[in-house]
Amino acid sequence: MAEVLVYVDHVDGAVRKPTLELLTLARRIGEPVAVALGNGAADTAAALAEHGAVKVLTHDASEYAEYLVVPKVDALQAAYKAVSPAAVLVPSSAEGKEIAARLALRIGSGIITDAVDLEAGDEGPVATQSVFAAAFTTKSRVIKGTPVITVKPNSAAVEAAPAAGAVEALSVTFSEKATGTKITGRTPRESTGRPELTEAAIVVSGGRGVNGAENFAIIEALADSLGAAVGASRAAVDAGWYPHTNQVGQTGKSVSPQLYIASGISGAIQHRAGMQTSKTIVAINKDPEAPIFDLVDYGVVGDLFDVVPQLTEEVKARKG
């Protein structure tokens, strides 16, 4: 069976959930070979093997932390040359898409971004995408070179599938451009204790109907009762009620959780573009004509200030 390269997104050896999802998809089309780079790369092996990686290629160098993107592209290209894979899978983050695009250009291959599913085809992997503000679903495949595909978080279940996970050192020679853009400083993101927005299984979002920054506390309370991430519409962010890092939509982040709860959000097209691929959508809005109700699986017509606190208490009661 052909090998499939999987770029590993990790933090000091702790493998992030989207990478484990990629391993599930990679097993559909071949044997996953993981590529882990930077500090803690070798520490990823156990988790990767547990989820199906037959081999883990590792390389650590200061360049990965000190410079932007290019060193990682150099390493992924080295892995590509060493393995000659049937496809290269990368998490669909901002950095992941830049790495994938640069790699595809270097190796003369086509690229598919923001896939939401992947299956084996007679002529290569077939990717499913949600396009045009999620109004259409398409299936496509790369017809030139080795497919480079970025996959959105929550596109597949994390499945244990123990494999050998043999660790091998990857030989990497950095290009002249690898040190072209130096990182001069980092500011750690303030931890809220909630899941990362794009990776969360449940997202609770608030919009214009929340009517003030102080009222986002009821959105946060519901999210915390469910173990969810908190999102916001562009209207709420533009009004200064919630940080831009939590904005869901065409000009914010795209999410695809198992459950998306929209509170006080009308359902403008730019917001729908960022959450329409959610598996189950619930809307709470006092306007029965709000466009969001055309999209949802379940709708509650009511004042969010009455409905959301009651929902939070019911969730807490059922959890015991």
Backbone as numpy.savetxt, mean C-alpha at the origin, in Angstrom:
# Nx Ny Nz CAx CAy CAz Cx Cy Cz
9.73 -24.09 -12.09 8.88 -22.89 -12.09 9.77 -21.64 -12.09
9.34 -20.63 -12.83 10.10 -19.38 -12.94 10.14 -18.65 -11.61
11.21 -17.90 -11.40 11.34 -17.12 -10.17 10.76 -15.72 -10.37
10.24 -15.16 -9.28 9.64 -13.83 -9.29 10.33 -12.98 -8.23
10.92 -11.87 -8.63 11.58 -10.98 -7.67 10.54 -10.17 -6.90
10.72 -10.11 -5.58 9.84 -9.31 -4.72 10.71 -8.34 -3.93
10.50 -7.05 -4.16 11.24 -6.03 -3.42 10.66 -5.90 -2.01
11.53 -5.99 -1.01 11.08 -6.03 0.38 11.06 -4.63 0.99
9.90 -4.24 1.48 9.76 -2.99 2.23 9.83 -3.37 3.72
10.86 -2.89 4.39 11.02 -3.24 5.80 11.61 -2.06 6.56
11.48 -2.09 7.88 12.07 -1.08 8.74 12.98 -1.79 9.73
14.28 -1.67 9.50 15.28 -2.30 10.37 15.01 -3.78 10.60
14.60 -4.47 9.54 14.38 -5.91 9.62 12.95 -6.33 9.85
12.07 -5.40 10.21 10.65 -5.71 10.39 9.94 -5.55 9.05
9.46 -6.66 8.51 8.85 -6.65 7.18 7.46 -6.05 7.25
7.18 -5.11 6.35 5.87 -4.47 6.35 4.85 -5.33 5.60
3.59 -5.19 5.97 2.51 -6.03 5.48 2.40 -6.07 3.95
2.53 -4.95 3.23 2.40 -5.03 1.76 3.38 -6.01 1.11
4.57 -6.18 1.70 5.53 -7.13 1.14 5.03 -8.56 1.31
4.43 -8.86 2.45 3.89 -10.20 2.67 2.73 -10.48 1.71
1.97 -9.44 1.39 0.90 -9.58 0.40 1.50 -9.87 -0.99
2.62 -9.21 -1.30 3.29 -9.46 -2.58 3.73 -10.92 -2.70
4.17 -11.50 -1.60 4.59 -12.89 -1.64 3.42 -13.81 -1.97
2.25 -13.50 -1.47 1.05 -14.26 -1.82 0.80 -14.22 -3.32
0.89 -13.02 -3.89 0.66 -12.85 -5.33 1.77 -13.50 -6.15
3.01 -13.36 -5.68 4.15 -13.92 -6.41 4.03 -15.43 -6.55
3.49 -16.10 -5.52 3.36 -17.55 -5.58 2.38 -18.01 -6.64
1.51 -17.12 -7.08 0.57 -17.47 -8.14 1.25 -17.59 -9.50
2.37 -16.90 -9.65 3.00 -16.86 -10.97 4.41 -17.46 -10.99
4.90 -17.88 -9.83 6.24 -18.45 -9.80 6.74 -18.66 -8.38
8.05 -18.77 -8.24 8.67 -18.95 -6.93 9.24 -17.62 -6.46
8.77 -17.10 -5.32 9.22 -15.79 -4.86 10.68 -15.77 -4.42
11.41 -14.80 -4.93 12.78 -14.52 -4.49 12.77 -13.10 -3.95
12.97 -12.95 -2.65 12.89 -11.63 -2.02 14.22 -10.90 -2.09
14.15 -9.57 -2.21 15.34 -8.72 -2.24 15.23 -7.74 -1.08
16.06 -7.93 -0.06 16.03 -7.08 1.14 17.31 -6.26 1.21
17.16 -4.95 1.37 18.31 -4.05 1.34 18.38 -3.20 2.60
19.59 -2.79 2.96 19.78 -1.84 4.04 19.89 -2.48 5.41
19.86 -1.63 6.42 20.03 -2.07 7.80 18.95 -3.08 8.20
19.39 -4.22 8.72 18.44 -5.24 9.14 17.97 -6.16 8.04
18.56 -6.07 6.85 18.11 -6.88 5.71 18.12 -8.37 6.04
19.19 -8.82 6.67 19.29 -10.25 6.98 18.23 -10.69 7.98
17.74 -9.76 8.81 16.75 -10.10 9.83 15.36 -10.33 9.23
15.19 -10.03 7.97 13.88 -10.22 7.32 13.65 -11.67 6.91
14.71 -12.46 6.87 14.66 -13.80 6.26 13.59 -14.70 6.86
13.49 -14.73 8.19 12.54 -15.64 8.84 11.10 -15.34 8.42
10.71 -14.07 8.46 9.34 -13.70 8.08 9.08 -13.96 6.61
10.07 -13.68 5.78 9.91 -13.89 4.34 9.79 -15.37 4.01
10.60 -16.20 4.65 10.54 -17.64 4.43 9.19 -18.19 4.89
8.70 -17.68 6.01 7.41 -18.14 6.54 6.27 -17.87 5.57
6.44 -16.86 4.72 5.38 -16.48 3.79 5.70 -16.81 2.34
6.65 -17.71 2.13 6.80 -18.27 0.79 8.05 -17.95 0.01
8.97 -17.15 0.56 10.18 -16.82 -0.19 11.11 -18.04 -0.23
11.44 -18.50 -1.42 12.35 -19.64 -1.54 13.80 -19.21 -1.36
14.03 -17.91 -1.58 15.39 -17.37 -1.47 15.29 -15.92 -1.05
16.25 -15.46 -0.25 16.28 -14.06 0.18 17.65 -13.49 -0.17
17.68 -12.54 -1.08 18.92 -11.87 -1.47 19.07 -10.62 -0.60
20.20 -10.48 0.09 20.37 -9.36 1.01 21.63 -8.57 0.68
21.57 -7.29 0.98 22.75 -6.42 0.84 22.57 -5.22 1.75
23.60 -4.92 2.50 23.56 -3.77 3.39 24.70 -2.82 3.05
24.38 -1.54 2.97 25.38 -0.51 2.71 24.81 0.81 3.19
25.68 1.73 3.57 25.23 3.02 4.09 24.50 3.83 3.03
24.78 3.56 1.77 24.15 4.34 0.68 22.64 4.26 0.71
22.07 3.14 1.16 20.61 3.00 1.15 19.95 4.00 2.10
20.62 4.33 3.19 20.06 5.28 4.15 20.47 6.71 3.87
21.59 6.89 3.18 22.14 8.23 3.00 21.72 8.91 1.69
21.24 8.12 0.73 20.89 8.69 -0.57 19.52 8.20 -1.02
18.90 8.99 -1.88 17.55 8.68 -2.33 17.52 7.68 -3.47
16.73 6.68 -3.38 16.23 5.78 -4.43 17.27 5.06 -5.27
18.20 5.80 -5.89 19.07 5.21 -6.90 19.88 4.01 -6.39
20.45 4.04 -5.18 21.15 2.84 -4.71 20.25 1.61 -4.69
18.98 1.81 -4.34 18.04 0.68 -4.30 17.74 0.18 -5.72
17.69 1.09 -6.66 17.48 0.69 -8.06 18.69 -0.09 -8.56
19.88 0.37 -8.21 21.10 -0.35 -8.58 21.06 -1.78 -8.05
20.66 -1.93 -6.79 20.62 -3.26 -6.17 19.56 -4.15 -6.80
18.38 -3.57 -7.07 17.31 -4.37 -7.67 17.69 -4.79 -9.09
18.42 -3.92 -9.79 18.90 -4.28 -11.12 19.93 -5.41 -11.03
20.78 -5.37 -10.01 21.75 -6.45 -9.81 21.04 -7.77 -9.53
19.96 -7.71 -8.74 19.18 -8.92 -8.46 18.50 -9.44 -9.73
18.02 -8.52 -10.53 17.38 -8.90 -11.80 18.37 -9.65 -12.70
19.59 -9.15 -12.79 20.60 -9.80 -13.62 20.99 -11.17 -13.06
20.98 -11.29 -11.73 21.39 -12.55 -11.11 20.32 -13.63 -11.23
19.06 -13.22 -11.27 17.95 -14.18 -11.21 17.27 -14.41 -12.56
17.23 -13.38 -13.43 16.46 -13.45 -14.69 15.01 -13.86 -14.41
14.29 -13.06 -13.64 12.96 -13.45 -13.17 11.88 -13.35 -14.26
10.74 -13.97 -13.94 9.58 -13.88 -14.83 8.85 -12.55 -14.62
9.03 -11.94 -13.45 8.41 -10.65 -13.14 9.10 -10.05 -11.93
8.92 -8.73 -11.76 9.44 -8.02 -10.59 8.25 -7.33 -9.93
8.02 -7.63 -8.64 6.91 -7.04 -7.91 7.44 -6.07 -6.85
6.80 -4.90 -6.76 7.23 -3.84 -5.84 5.99 -3.26 -5.16
6.05 -2.98 -3.86 4.91 -2.33 -3.20 4.62 -0.97 -3.83
3.35 -0.65 -3.95 2.95 0.56 -4.68 2.91 1.80 -3.78
4.04 2.08 -3.14 4.20 3.32 -2.39 4.81 4.36 -3.32
4.95 5.59 -2.85 5.56 6.63 -3.68 6.99 6.23 -4.04
7.75 5.75 -3.06 9.12 5.32 -3.33 9.13 4.07 -4.20
8.23 3.13 -3.90 8.19 1.89 -4.66 7.93 2.13 -6.14
7.03 3.05 -6.44 6.72 3.33 -7.85 7.88 4.01 -8.56
8.65 4.83 -7.83 9.82 5.45 -8.45 10.90 4.40 -8.71
11.11 3.51 -7.76 12.09 2.43 -7.96 11.69 1.57 -9.15
10.41 1.20 -9.21 9.92 0.35 -10.29 10.07 1.02 -11.65
9.75 2.29 -11.72 9.83 3.02 -12.99 11.27 3.11 -13.49
12.18 3.41 -12.56 13.59 3.52 -12.94 14.14 2.15 -13.39
13.73 1.10 -12.68 14.19 -0.24 -13.06 13.66 -0.62 -14.44
12.38 -0.39 -14.68 11.79 -0.73 -15.97 12.50 -0.01 -17.12
12.84 1.25 -16.90 13.54 2.02 -17.92 14.93 1.43 -18.19
15.62 1.04 -17.12 16.97 0.50 -17.27 16.97 -0.83 -18.02
16.01 -1.69 -17.74 16.03 -3.03 -18.34 15.18 -3.12 -19.60
14.61 -1.98 -20.01 13.85 -1.94 -21.25 12.56 -2.71 -21.20
11.87 -2.65 -20.05 10.63 -3.40 -19.87 9.44 -2.49 -19.66
8.25 -3.06 -19.86 7.02 -2.35 -19.56 6.73 -2.39 -18.08
5.91 -1.46 -17.64 5.57 -1.35 -16.21 4.07 -1.19 -16.05
3.54 -1.81 -15.01 2.14 -1.64 -14.61 2.15 -1.16 -13.17
1.44 -0.07 -12.89 1.42 0.48 -11.53 0.04 0.34 -10.90
0.04 0.30 -9.57 -1.20 0.27 -8.79 -2.11 -0.90 -9.14
-1.53 -2.07 -9.37 -2.35 -3.26 -9.59 -3.09 -3.61 -8.30
-4.28 -4.18 -8.44 -5.06 -4.60 -7.27 -5.24 -6.11 -7.25
-4.73 -6.78 -8.29 -4.76 -8.25 -8.31 -3.78 -8.73 -9.36
-3.40 -9.98 -9.27 -2.41 -10.54 -10.19 -2.69 -12.02 -10.37
-2.62 -12.48 -11.61 -2.86 -13.89 -11.89 -1.94 -14.34 -13.02
-1.72 -15.63 -13.09 -0.88 -16.18 -14.15 -1.65 -16.21 -15.46
-0.96 -15.90 -16.56 -1.56 -15.94 -17.88 -0.71 -16.78 -18.82
-1.25 -17.14 -19.96 -0.51 -17.96 -20.92 0.72 -17.25 -21.45
0.65 -15.90 -21.49 1.76 -15.13 -22.04 2.39 -14.20 -21.01
2.26 -14.55 -19.75 2.85 -13.74 -18.69 1.81 -13.30 -17.68
2.25 -12.70 -16.57 1.32 -12.27 -15.51 0.29 -11.27 -16.03
-0.94 -11.41 -15.56 -2.03 -10.50 -15.92 -2.41 -9.71 -14.67
-2.33 -8.40 -14.77 -2.61 -7.52 -13.64 -3.98 -6.87 -13.77
-4.67 -6.76 -12.67 -5.95 -6.05 -12.62 -5.71 -4.68 -12.02
-6.28 -3.66 -12.67 -6.17 -2.29 -12.17 -7.54 -1.65 -12.08
-7.67 -0.71 -11.16 -8.87 0.11 -11.06 -8.50 1.49 -11.60
-9.15 1.93 -12.69 -8.71 3.13 -13.39 -9.83 4.16 -13.55
-9.45 5.37 -13.99 -10.38 6.48 -14.20 -11.27 6.68 -12.98
-10.59 7.02 -11.86 -11.28 7.27 -10.60 -12.11 6.06 -10.18
-11.57 4.88 -10.46 -12.19 3.61 -10.08 -13.51 3.35 -10.79
-13.73 4.04 -11.91 -14.96 3.83 -12.68 -14.88 2.57 -13.53
-13.65 2.12 -13.84 -13.46 0.94 -14.66 -12.42 0.01 -14.04
-12.57 -1.28 -14.31 -11.57 -2.27 -13.93 -10.97 -2.85 -15.19
-9.65 -2.86 -15.28 -8.99 -3.36 -16.48 -8.06 -4.52 -16.13
-7.81 -5.36 -17.11 -6.81 -6.41 -17.01 -5.78 -6.18 -18.10
-4.51 -6.23 -17.73 -3.46 -5.93 -18.71 -2.22 -6.75 -18.41
-1.34 -6.82 -19.41 -0.07 -7.51 -19.22 1.00 -6.75 -19.99
2.22 -6.91 -19.56 3.36 -6.28 -20.21 3.76 -7.14 -21.41
3.97 -6.51 -22.56 4.29 -7.26 -23.78 5.74 -7.06 -24.21
6.49 -6.23 -23.44 7.90 -6.03 -23.77 8.76 -6.23 -22.54
9.67 -7.15 -22.61 10.61 -7.36 -21.51 9.98 -8.07 -20.33
10.65 -7.98 -19.20 10.18 -8.60 -17.95 9.21 -7.66 -17.25
7.99 -8.11 -16.96 7.01 -7.23 -16.33 7.50 -6.68 -14.98
7.40 -5.37 -14.82 7.65 -4.72 -13.53 6.30 -4.21 -13.06
5.85 -4.70 -11.91 4.48 -4.42 -11.47 4.48 -3.92 -10.03
3.85 -2.77 -9.80 3.65 -2.30 -8.43 2.22 -2.64 -8.01
2.08 -3.08 -6.76 0.78 -3.57 -6.27 0.35 -2.76 -5.06
-0.89 -2.32 -5.07 -1.42 -1.53 -3.96 -1.59 -2.37 -2.70
-1.40 -1.76 -1.53 -1.63 -2.48 -0.27 -3.06 -3.01 -0.19
-3.24 -4.10 0.55 -4.54 -4.73 0.76 -5.12 -5.35 -0.50
-4.27 -5.66 -1.46 -4.74 -6.30 -2.69 -4.82 -7.81 -2.57
-4.17 -8.38 -1.55 -4.19 -9.83 -1.35 -4.08 -10.11 0.14
-4.52 -11.28 0.53 -4.40 -11.69 1.93 -2.98 -12.12 2.23
-2.56 -11.92 3.46 -1.26 -12.43 3.90 -1.45 -13.90 4.25
-0.72 -14.78 3.57 -0.89 -16.21 3.77 0.44 -16.86 4.12
0.46 -17.63 5.19 1.66 -18.38 5.56 1.85 -19.52 4.57
3.06 -19.69 4.08 3.39 -20.76 3.14 4.88 -21.05 3.29
5.26 -21.72 4.37 6.68 -21.92 4.68 7.51 -22.44 3.51
8.65 -21.79 3.28 9.56 -22.16 2.20 10.99 -22.10 2.73
11.93 -22.45 1.89 13.33 -22.56 2.32 13.89 -21.24 2.83
13.64 -20.16 2.11 14.13 -18.85 2.53 15.64 -18.78 2.66
16.34 -19.48 1.76 17.80 -19.50 1.81 18.36 -18.09 1.61
19.21 -17.66 2.53 19.77 -16.31 2.48 21.04 -16.32 1.65
21.10 -15.40 0.68 22.28 -15.26 -0.17 22.69 -13.80 -0.22
23.97 -13.55 -0.17 24.47 -12.18 -0.28 24.38 -11.72 -1.73
23.86 -10.55 -1.94 23.74 -9.98 -3.28 24.94 -9.08 -3.55
25.56 -9.26 -4.68 26.69 -8.41 -5.06 26.16 -7.18 -5.80
26.47 -6.00 -5.26 25.95 -4.75 -5.83 27.10 -3.78 -6.08
27.12 -3.22 -7.28 28.05 -2.14 -7.61 27.23 -0.89 -7.87
27.43 0.13 -7.05 26.63 1.34 -7.19 27.10 2.17 -8.38
26.13 2.77 -9.07 26.42 3.62 -10.21 26.88 5.00 -9.75
27.39 5.80 -10.67 27.83 7.15 -10.33 26.68 8.01 -9.81
25.48 7.74 -10.32 24.32 8.55 -9.92 23.78 8.16 -8.55
24.28 7.08 -7.98 23.76 6.61 -6.70 23.92 7.63 -5.58
24.95 8.45 -5.67 25.21 9.44 -4.62 24.84 10.86 -5.07
23.95 10.94 -6.02 23.58 12.24 -6.59 22.68 13.08 -5.70
21.83 12.42 -4.90 20.89 13.15 -4.04 21.03 12.65 -2.63
21.62 13.48 -1.77 21.91 13.06 -0.40 20.78 13.46 0.55
20.46 12.57 1.46 19.48 12.87 2.50 20.18 13.64 3.62
19.72 14.84 3.89 20.39 15.70 4.87 19.76 15.66 6.26
18.57 15.10 6.36 17.94 15.03 7.67 16.65 14.25 7.62
16.21 13.77 8.77 14.96 13.03 8.88 14.20 13.51 10.10
12.89 13.58 9.97 12.03 13.91 11.11 11.07 12.75 11.32
11.21 12.01 12.40 10.33 10.85 12.64 8.87 11.29 12.69
8.01 10.50 12.07 6.58 10.77 12.12 6.07 10.50 13.52
5.24 11.41 14.03 4.67 11.23 15.36 3.73 10.04 15.36
3.96 9.10 16.25 3.15 7.88 16.29 1.81 8.14 16.96
0.75 7.63 16.33 -0.59 7.73 16.91 -1.03 6.40 17.52
-0.25 5.36 17.24 -0.63 4.04 17.71 -1.63 3.37 16.79
-2.03 4.06 15.72 -2.99 3.49 14.77 -2.25 2.91 13.57
-2.92 2.04 12.79 -2.28 1.48 11.60 -1.94 2.55 10.58
-0.97 2.27 9.74 -0.63 3.18 8.63 -1.82 3.23 7.67
-2.18 4.43 7.22 -3.42 4.63 6.48 -3.55 3.72 5.26
-2.52 3.63 4.44 -2.64 2.87 3.19 -2.60 1.37 3.41
-2.18 0.92 4.61 -2.07 -0.51 4.88 -3.19 -1.03 5.77
-4.00 -0.14 6.32 -4.99 -0.53 7.32 -6.11 -1.39 6.73
-6.58 -2.35 7.51 -7.70 -3.19 7.10 -9.03 -2.46 7.25
-9.06 -1.48 8.15 -10.26 -0.66 8.37 -9.84 0.81 8.39
-10.60 1.65 7.70 -10.34 3.09 7.69 -11.64 3.82 8.03
-11.56 4.75 8.97 -12.69 5.61 9.31 -12.31 7.03 8.92
-13.10 7.63 8.02 -12.77 8.97 7.52 -13.86 9.98 7.86
-13.42 11.22 8.05 -14.35 12.32 8.29 -14.22 13.38 7.23
-15.31 14.07 6.96 -15.31 15.10 5.92 -15.84 16.43 6.42
-16.38 17.21 5.49 -16.88 18.55 5.81 -17.94 18.51 6.91
-18.70 17.42 6.95 -19.77 17.31 7.94 -19.29 17.21 9.37
-17.99 16.94 9.57 -17.45 16.87 10.93 -17.45 18.27 11.56
-17.31 19.28 10.71 -17.54 20.66 11.13 -16.58 21.17 12.20
-15.29 20.83 12.05 -14.31 21.40 12.95 -13.27 20.39 13.42
-12.06 20.89 13.65 -10.97 20.01 14.07 -11.28 19.32 15.39
-11.93 20.06 16.30 -12.20 19.48 17.62 -13.17 18.31 17.54
-13.98 18.26 16.47 -14.98 17.19 16.35 -14.41 15.92 15.74
-13.16 15.96 15.27 -12.56 14.75 14.74 -12.30 13.74 15.86
-12.46 14.17 17.10 -12.29 13.25 18.23 -13.29 12.10 18.16
-14.49 12.36 17.64 -15.48 11.27 17.57 -15.13 10.30 16.44
-14.49 10.82 15.39 -14.01 9.94 14.31 -12.88 9.07 14.83
-11.98 9.68 15.58 -10.84 8.94 16.16 -11.32 7.89 17.16
-12.36 8.22 17.92 -12.87 7.27 18.92 -13.43 6.02 18.24
-14.16 6.21 17.14 -14.69 5.06 16.40 -13.54 4.25 15.80
-12.56 4.96 15.23 -11.41 4.27 14.64 -10.68 3.45 15.69
-10.47 4.02 16.87 -9.74 3.31 17.91 -10.51 2.09 18.42
-11.83 2.19 18.44 -12.63 1.04 18.89 -12.55 -0.12 17.91
-12.29 0.20 16.65 -12.20 -0.81 15.59 -10.77 -1.20 15.26
-9.79 -0.53 15.86 -8.39 -0.76 15.50 -8.10 -0.26 14.10
-8.69 0.86 13.74 -8.64 1.39 12.37 -7.72 2.59 12.25
-7.41 2.93 10.99 -6.71 4.17 10.67 -7.74 5.28 10.48
-7.29 6.52 10.61 -8.17 7.68 10.43 -7.82 8.38 9.13
-8.85 8.65 8.34 -8.67 9.40 7.09 -9.49 10.67 7.11
-9.29 11.50 6.10 -10.03 12.76 6.00 -10.24 13.11 4.54
-11.31 13.82 4.25 -11.56 14.29 2.89 -10.72 15.54 2.63
-10.64 15.93 1.37 -9.87 17.13 1.03 -10.47 18.37 1.67
-11.80 18.41 1.74 -12.45 19.57 2.35 -12.03 19.73 3.81
-11.96 18.63 4.53 -11.56 18.68 5.94 -10.09 19.08 6.08
-9.26 18.56 5.18 -7.83 18.89 5.22 -7.61 20.35 4.85
-8.26 20.82 3.78 -8.12 22.21 3.34 -8.59 23.19 4.41
-9.55 22.76 5.21 -10.05 23.63 6.28 -9.12 23.63 7.49
-8.08 22.78 7.45 -7.13 22.73 8.55 -7.57 21.88 9.72
-8.58 21.03 9.49 -9.12 20.22 10.58 -8.31 18.96 10.84
-7.58 18.48 9.81 -6.81 17.23 9.96 -5.61 17.29 9.04
-4.51 16.60 9.38 -3.28 16.71 8.58 -3.45 16.16 7.16
-2.67 16.75 6.25 -2.70 16.32 4.85 -2.24 14.88 4.70
-1.40 14.42 5.62 -0.91 13.03 5.54 -2.04 12.02 5.68
-3.20 12.46 6.16 -4.34 11.56 6.33 -5.41 11.75 5.25
-5.11 12.58 4.24 -6.10 12.83 3.21 -6.27 11.63 2.29
-7.51 11.26 2.07 -7.85 10.18 1.15 -8.46 10.79 -0.10
-7.95 10.41 -1.26 -8.51 10.93 -2.50 -7.48 11.07 -3.58
-7.90 11.65 -4.68 -7.05 11.77 -5.86 -5.80 12.59 -5.59
-5.92 13.60 -4.73 -4.76 14.43 -4.39 -4.19 14.07 -3.02
-4.64 12.95 -2.48 -4.12 12.44 -1.21 -3.64 11.02 -1.39
-4.06 10.15 -0.49 -3.65 8.75 -0.55 -4.78 7.87 -1.05
-4.41 6.80 -1.73 -5.38 5.80 -2.16 -5.38 4.66 -1.16
-6.57 4.27 -0.74 -6.68 3.18 0.23 -7.62 2.11 -0.33
-7.42 0.89 0.13 -8.26 -0.22 -0.32 -8.48 -1.20 0.83
-9.06 -0.72 1.93 -9.23 -1.57 3.11 -10.37 -2.56 2.95
-10.48 -3.46 3.90 -11.62 -4.38 3.92 -12.90 -3.62 4.26
-12.77 -2.58 5.09 -13.93 -1.78 5.50 -13.56 -0.31 5.50
-14.38 0.50 4.83 -14.18 1.95 4.79 -15.46 2.61 5.29
-15.34 3.43 6.34 -16.49 4.14 6.89 -16.31 5.63 6.63
-17.22 6.20 5.85 -17.15 7.62 5.49 -18.20 8.38 6.29
-17.76 9.31 7.12 -18.66 10.07 7.98 -18.66 11.54 7.57
-19.82 12.05 7.19 -19.92 13.46 6.81 -19.16 13.78 5.54
-19.06 12.82 4.64 -18.37 13.00 3.36 -19.40 12.89 2.25
-19.46 13.89 1.39 -20.50 13.92 0.36 -20.26 12.90 -0.75
-18.98 12.65 -1.06 -18.67 11.67 -2.12 -18.25 12.31 -3.42
-17.50 13.42 -3.35 -16.98 14.05 -4.57 -16.08 13.07 -5.31
-15.98 13.22 -6.62 -15.25 12.27 -7.45 -13.80 12.14 -7.01
-13.18 13.24 -6.58 -11.76 13.16 -6.20 -11.59 12.33 -4.93
-12.59 12.32 -4.05 -12.50 11.46 -2.86 -12.76 10.00 -3.24
-13.73 9.79 -4.08 -14.07 8.43 -4.50 -12.88 7.75 -5.17
-12.08 8.54 -5.89 -10.93 7.98 -6.59 -9.94 7.34 -5.63
-9.94 7.79 -4.38 -8.96 7.29 -3.41 -9.45 6.16 -2.54
-10.76 5.80 -2.63 -11.27 4.78 -1.71 -12.27 3.82 -2.36
-12.53 3.98 -3.64 -13.59 3.23 -4.30 -13.31 1.73 -4.42
-12.04 1.35 -4.29 -11.71 -0.08 -4.37 -11.80 -0.76 -3.01
-12.26 -0.07 -1.99 -12.46 -0.68 -0.67 -13.46 -1.84 -0.81
-13.23 -2.89 -0.03 -14.06 -4.09 -0.18 -15.49 -3.85 0.27
-15.67 -3.19 1.43 -17.01 -2.84 1.93 -16.99 -1.38 2.33
-17.99 -0.62 1.87 -18.05 0.82 2.13 -19.34 1.16 2.88
-19.19 1.89 3.97 -20.33 2.35 4.77 -20.28 3.87 4.82
-21.42 4.52 4.58 -21.47 5.98 4.64 -22.48 6.43 5.68
-22.12 7.49 6.38 -23.01 8.13 7.35 -23.14 9.58 6.93
-24.35 10.00 6.56 -24.55 11.37 6.06 -26.01 11.76 6.27
-26.24 12.98 6.69 -27.63 13.40 6.94 -28.35 13.81 5.66
-27.62 13.94 4.54 -28.23 14.27 3.26 -28.52 12.99 2.48
-29.78 12.60 2.33 -30.08 11.35 1.62 -29.72 11.38 0.14
-29.47 12.59 -0.40 -29.12 12.73 -1.81 -27.61 12.81 -2.03
-26.82 12.64 -1.00 -25.37 12.74 -1.12 -24.86 11.69 -2.12
-23.97 12.09 -3.04 -23.46 11.16 -4.05 -22.79 9.91 -3.48
-22.30 10.01 -2.25 -21.61 8.87 -1.64 -22.53 7.66 -1.55
-23.85 7.88 -1.44 -24.78 6.77 -1.30 -24.93 5.95 -2.58
-24.48 6.50 -3.71 -24.51 5.75 -4.96 -23.42 4.68 -5.00
-22.47 4.79 -4.10 -21.28 3.96 -4.12 -21.27 2.90 -3.04
-21.99 3.13 -1.95 -21.79 2.34 -0.73 -22.48 0.99 -0.76
-21.99 0.12 0.14 -22.68 -1.15 0.40 -23.76 -0.97 1.45
-23.47 -0.09 2.42 -24.43 0.21 3.48 -24.44 1.72 3.73
-25.63 2.30 3.82 -25.73 3.73 4.06 -26.61 4.03 5.27
-26.19 5.01 6.05 -26.97 5.45 7.21 -27.30 6.92 7.00
-28.59 7.24 6.85 -29.00 8.63 6.73 -29.27 9.16 8.14
-28.38 10.02 8.60 -28.51 10.54 9.95 -27.37 11.47 10.28
-27.52 12.16 11.39 -26.49 13.10 11.84 -25.33 12.30 12.42
-24.14 12.52 11.89 -22.97 11.74 12.35 -22.71 11.95 13.84
-23.12 13.12 14.38 -22.89 13.38 15.80 -23.79 12.53 16.69
-24.85 11.97 16.10 -25.69 11.02 16.82 -25.27 9.58 16.51
-25.01 9.32 15.24 -24.77 7.94 14.79 -23.40 7.42 15.21
-22.34 8.22 14.99 -20.99 7.72 15.22 -20.74 7.38 16.70
-21.12 8.24 17.66 -20.92 7.86 19.06 -21.68 6.58 19.45
-22.90 6.43 18.91 -23.66 5.22 19.21 -22.97 3.99 18.63
-22.45 4.14 17.43 -21.74 3.04 16.79 -20.49 2.67 17.59
-19.78 3.69 18.07 -18.58 3.45 18.87 -18.92 2.68 20.14
-19.98 3.09 20.81 -20.38 2.41 22.05 -20.82 0.97 21.78
-21.49 0.76 20.66 -21.94 -0.59 20.32 -20.75 -1.50 20.02
-19.75 -0.97 19.32 -18.54 -1.74 19.04 -17.83 -2.12 20.34
-17.71 -1.14 21.24 -17.05 -1.41 22.52 -17.83 -2.46 23.33
-19.16 -2.36 23.29 -20.00 -3.30 24.04 -19.83 -4.71 23.50
-19.77 -4.84 22.18 -19.64 -6.18 21.58 -18.27 -6.77 21.81
-17.28 -5.90 22.00 -15.95 -6.41 22.29 -15.81 -6.82 23.75
-16.83 -6.45 24.54 -16.86 -6.91 25.92 -16.17 -6.04 26.90
